[in-house]
Amino acid sequence: MRTSPWLILAIAIVAEVIATSALRASNGFSRLVPSAIVVAGYGVSFYCLSLTLKTLPVGIVYAVWSGVGIVLITLVAMALYKQVPDLPAMLGLGLIVAGVLVLNLFSKMQAH
């Protein structure tokens, strides 16, 4: 059974969010465990991202990966670091989500 490229993309996004979250805890890569999480997380993320590009258009993949990642990392920052976005930040996040939706729902980009 073949794994859905969208599931692999979701794994790439989660791995990237974990890695980005660990960056702060790594304290400039001076702490071993968080630094290892950063390296492993980005490694998994980029590997999975490369797999999705075998079947999905790069523009769509990157838009979803970065857009969903931005929203998720904002939610993580809110929960872990109490970094609450203000109104302009929320508007910007909404525009990012809208852009990803437009690409996915209305774009005629074809997979190769």
Summary of the structure (lengths in Angstrom):
residues: 112
radius of gyration: 15.4
end to end distance: 20.5
largest distance: 45.9
contacts: 305
relative contact order: 0.14
helix: 77%
strand: 0%
